[in-house]
Amino acid sequence: MARILLVALVIGFGFDAITVPAQAASVTGKWIMDRFSSAAQAPFSFRYGGAPSSTLLSNWRVRQEARALDEFRTSIVFYYTDPAGGLQIRCECVAYNDVPVAEWVVYLKNTAAKTSPMLEQVQALDMNLPAAEQEAVLHYA
């Protein structure tokens, strides 16, 4: 069974506020919740069986888990599962509560007993970052 690991680290400023669980109450936690809990705004992309993830993910099951790692960091994990083909995407995010930093690692795994459809054009980071008054820095690996 093959696994794919993708890593992205983003530092930014001026994120929009939304309602989130208490454990993800930092500005960065709110940004993560907004981007990853909505399949339409997921900051990663791929093609699966020839179709873009932007159209596929809205039909997939999504669940999340959040927990405090320590007083400065919150872990928020999102699971996206293809109900037909068995592909599972796990995004392990970390929100830093004392600085506006978000990081995530994207894992892809075929959970079905059969070969999955073709997976291609995988991007761990695929989004536009808004201009801010302060300089935004993007680190990636």
Disulfide bonds with the S-S distance in Angstrom:
none
